[in-house]
Amino acid sequence: MTATERFQELPLEEVMGDRFGRYSKYIIQDRALPDARDGLKPVQRRILFAMFNEGNTNDKPFRKSAKTVGNVIGNYHPHGDSSVYEAMVRMSQDWKSRHMLIEMHGNNGSVDGDPPAAMRYTEARLSAIAAEMLRDITKRTVEFVPNFDDQDMEPTVLPSRFPNLLVNGSTGISAGYATDIPPHNLAEALDAVLMRLDNRNCTVDELMTVLKGPDFPTGGIIQGIDGIKKAYETGKGKIIVRAKAAVESIKGGKEQIVITELPYEVNKANLVKKIDEQRVDKRLEGIADIRDESDRTGLRIVIELKKDIQGQGILNYLYKTTELQINYNFNMIAIHNRRPTLMTLPLMLDAYIDHQKEVVTKRSSYDLQKAKDRLHIVEGLIKAISILDEVIVTIRSSKDKRDAKINLETKFGFTEVQSEAIVSLQLYRLTNTDITDLRAEQDELQKSIAKLNDILENEKQLIKVIKSELLEIRKKFAEPRRSTIEAEIEEIKLTLDVLVPSEEVVVTVTKDGYVKRTSIRSHAASNGQDFAMKDSDYLLYEQTLNTQHHLLLFTNKGNYIYQPVHELPDIRWKDLGQHISSIVPIDKDEEIIEVIGIEQFEQDDVFVLTATKEGQIKRSLLSEYAVTRYSKPIKTMNIKANDEMIYATLVSSNNEILLTSYYSYSIRFDVEEVPVTGVKTGGVKAINLKDGDFLSAVNVLKQGDGQDVIIVTHRGAVKRMSIAEIEKSGRAKRGVVVLKELKSNPHRIFAVKAVEVDDAILLETEKQIQELVEVKSLSKADRYSNGSLKIDISNDGELALVKVIPKQETESK
């Protein structure tokens, strides 16, 4: 063979497809999915068979796990020892298997997710019920194939004298397939098999009268009969599994939640840690302490609550937010006829029943042959004893054993098997009583043969045998149901009152993004003075809110941050707040432009209005701003790359909008001109801007011409003007000019504020020089006036802030 002939030119995709196809077929058929007949994966089957073969059964002492693992790897399963040991441990864990197939001495892990001890420390043996999985395996009931090195034989399936796939369930992931079959109650599963044996056409509804649904080893409450029924009918379905918990009263007028059962496969230690984290992070204010009081008598988690906190409300919240309640999705895939199949309940039962018929038929054939062989020998012995003297003379006159056999066969007509039995007979067996025993054995064998023939020839008799054996197992191993089944899935309604104690707090947000909530006591102690913030910063928002309220913080990037008030950091009035970026990740150049406190989101005729520098405006329902996930900023306005959001507020449909551009063009129109759109839209054109112009001010007005506005220019001039000066029009117009255009150094709009006559306007410069101007001190001017200068920007610095001080605040100051 030449060097070139050793290589084949094949497309890579063909090679990959072929190799991966073979690998997939292997892991689907021979690794990750259970067989529909015995409910076992190959590794589990090999472990059980190896232990059985070595006599490591429940009536013998325990044996080191390492010995079994080595035996399994060496004879049947050429894979890593950890995969074999892990499979072995799982079959011994009473919180994973409804009926453990292996008993283990030593640390075999825990419901907290602790790893088991190494296999050199633990000891194991087959459990009593595992013996039923292997019963009659020596009677040629199942097919055996050569092992991986052709040195031994291993079974392709176990006789499985109970429906293990239903009883212990299975979980696994292979290529393109995954399986999730929950455990069931043994008595119920056997009753379902018995019903199916009586009536091969029984419906899922009829089967569910005996097989109520899954029965998890960890108990818990299962909700959703419809999901169970769908799973049994189609192979897929969803149920809710929740922990068993009770609310108890304790001294001091307090309550505690006691959890005694967890959902299936939930890690207890992780669950306790998650609940405690909610307490530490103050996401759940009502919890005083959480303790894991589990011991060898059973599971017990105690959640102690603070005074006057309702336990049921906290429990509902924990059901909603932790693994105290989980979704369990049935995906009942098993290997049926050597291919992965989505199994319905009737198909599962039928696959098991067909397997049992085959097992009992093969066993009966084996027993029949054995009985016939023995009967043949017994008949020979009876005949020999009846002519004993002649037989003895014939044997004595023979040269050797072979000659004796030939003589017996020719002289008396014995077969070779009978003559072998006669010459091998011991002298003591030739007593008078022996003939009686042989005749009794002959009768017994004839009855047994008749019975076995009846089983093989009559299907009704076969089914009767299967039934009686199943009832025997039911009597021996049945246990009460652990999981409770409730028909309906309970909808969990959460009220903030339960989770968050109602408390009035002062909420502050600064322009640089420092947020905090301060108790009324801390605020009063400082008399509202000495607020901690950086020199260049200023207060953007200060309001007394309830801890059950919410905060919406809008940013220049078109996002909003949803923040429940009770989750804001609780900081003293005289201490600096926490930067918003440490609560929610925001961009470096992202700034807060507006803050709105919300008592409740479900309000009729309340909208969020937002506007951008380039003159886009949009209106969305306030109710759409309530979210359940708020760990990052949420898009509220889709803005272009060179644009930014400058304004956000709440409006109702009877408001008017006043927009003013930098070049002093002003436009007034009804809110209804702005269509209501979804939260993430880009909005519509609000004002027709000239090149180089941009939107400087947005005001929301009451309908009518009775209000005044204060216009502040970038040169420090202030003007009071009646709203009637700006005629109401439609959206997207150029608008009218509200300042007189000067040839040199013209005034440009810095701020426009809608005011009441008793309000005051606070002007503040970059050098922190302040000027308070009372509205009533200003006379009304027309559109073509530039007002009067109130700030000398050349000496005092550029304007930084314009703020309306309402009447009550001016009086208090």
GINORJO-V842900 format. One record per pair of residues at least 12 apart in sequence whose ideal C-beta (glycine too) atoms are under 6 Angstrom apart, sorted by the first residue. I is the first residue (numbers start at 0). GAP is how many residues later the second one is. If there is no record, write none. Layout:
# GINORJO-V842900
I,GAP
I,GAP
This chain:
# GINORJO-V842900
23,151
26,147
26,148
27,146
27,312
29,12
31,140
31,141
31,142
32,139
32,141
32,146
32,302
32,307
33,131
33,136
33,300
34,122
34,300
35,298
35,300
35,315
36,120
36,314
36,318
37,119
37,120
37,122
37,126
38,125
38,126
42,34
42,44
43,43
44,113
45,26
45,30
45,31
46,25
46,41
48,106
49,21
49,22
50,17
50,75
51,82
55,69
56,69
57,67
57,68
57,69
57,70
61,43
61,61
61,63
63,59
64,54
64,57
64,59
65,53
65,54
68,12
68,15
68,16
68,50
71,12
74,77
75,71
75,78
77,70
84,34
88,19
88,27
91,12
91,16
93,123
94,16
94,122
94,123
96,71
97,69
97,70
97,85
97,119
98,30
98,68
99,27
100,26
100,29
101,22
102,22
102,24
103,18
103,20
104,18
105,15
105,16
110,157
111,156
111,157
112,154
128,348
131,29
131,30
131,341
132,25
132,27
133,24
134,24
134,26
135,23
135,227
136,22
138,224
138,227
139,222
139,226
140,18
140,218
140,221
140,222
141,13
141,15
141,17
142,13
158,200
161,311
162,26
162,30
162,189
165,18
165,23
166,17
166,19
166,22
167,15
168,12
168,13
168,14
176,156
176,163
178,152
178,154
179,151
180,151
181,32
183,30
183,31
184,30
184,296
185,291
185,292
186,287
186,291
187,22
187,23
189,280
189,284
190,19
191,15
191,18
191,19
192,156
194,15
195,153
196,266
203,28
203,29
203,141
206,138
211,273
212,15
212,272
214,266
214,267
214,268
215,48
215,267
217,44
217,46
218,42
218,263
218,264
219,21
219,41
219,43
219,263
220,21
220,23
220,263
221,17
221,19
221,261
221,263
222,17
222,263
222,266
223,15
223,16
223,265
224,262
226,12
230,99
231,113
232,111
234,97
234,107
234,108
234,109
235,94
235,95
236,93
237,89
237,91
238,89
239,249
240,22
240,23
240,85
240,87
241,77
241,83
242,16
242,18
242,19
242,81
243,16
243,17
244,12
244,14
244,70
245,12
246,64
246,65
252,54
253,51
253,53
254,50
254,56
255,46
255,48
256,46
256,54
256,58
257,44
258,42
262,63
265,57
270,52
271,20
273,48
274,15
274,47
275,14
284,215
284,216
285,19
285,20
285,23
285,28
286,16
287,16
287,18
288,15
289,13
309,188
312,185
315,176
316,177
316,182
318,173
319,172
335,15
355,110
359,105
359,106
363,88
363,91
363,92
366,85
367,84
370,74
370,77
370,78
373,71
374,70
376,44
377,60
377,63
377,64
379,34
379,38
379,41
380,57
381,56
383,38
384,50
393,13
393,17
400,22
403,19
404,14
404,18
495,52
499,47
499,48
499,66
501,44
501,46
502,44
503,16
503,40
503,42
504,12
505,12
505,17
505,38
506,36
506,38
507,34
508,31
508,32
508,86
509,23
509,27
509,29
509,30
510,26
510,27
510,29
511,25
512,66
512,67
512,79
513,63
513,65
514,53
514,62
514,65
515,53
515,55
515,61
516,51
516,53
517,55
521,50
521,51
522,50
525,47
525,48
529,44
531,42
531,43
531,44
537,263
540,54
542,54
544,20
544,52
546,18
546,19
548,16
548,48
548,50
549,14
549,48
550,12
550,14
550,46
551,44
552,39
552,42
553,39
553,40
553,94
554,35
554,37
555,35
555,37
555,88
555,89
556,33
557,79
557,81
557,87
558,74
558,76
559,74
559,76
560,23
560,72
561,65
561,68
584,47
585,47
593,54
600,21
600,22
600,25
601,21
602,19
604,47
604,48
605,16
605,44
606,12
606,44
607,12
607,14
608,40
608,42
609,27
609,35
609,38
610,36
610,87
611,27
611,31
611,33
612,30
612,31
612,33
612,81
612,82
613,29
614,71
614,72
614,74
614,80
615,67
616,57
616,66
616,69
617,19
617,59
617,65
618,55
618,57
619,59
623,55
634,45
635,43
637,44
646,51
648,51
650,20
650,49
652,18
652,19
653,49
654,16
654,45
655,12
655,14
655,45
655,47
656,12
657,41
657,43
658,27
658,28
658,39
659,36
659,37
659,89
659,92
660,28
660,32
660,34
660,35
661,31
661,32
661,34
661,86
661,87
662,30
663,73
663,74
663,75
663,85
664,69
664,70
665,60
665,69
665,70
665,72
666,20
666,66
666,68
667,58
667,60
668,61
668,62
672,58
684,47
687,44
687,45
687,46
695,53
696,54
696,55
698,55
700,53
704,18
704,19
706,16
706,47
707,12
707,14
707,47
708,12
708,43
708,45
709,43
709,45
709,51
710,41
711,38
711,39
711,90
712,34
712,37
713,34
713,36
714,32
715,73
715,74
715,75
715,77
716,30
716,69
716,70
716,72
717,55
717,69
717,72
718,62
718,66
718,68
719,58
719,60
720,60
721,58
724,58
737,45
738,47
739,44
739,46
746,39
749,49
750,51
752,51
754,20
754,49
756,18
756,19
757,49
758,16
758,45
758,47
758,48
759,12
759,14
759,45
759,50
760,12
761,41
761,43
762,28
762,39
763,36
763,37
764,31
764,32
764,34
764,35
765,31
765,32
765,34
766,29
766,30
768,27
770,19
770,20
772,17
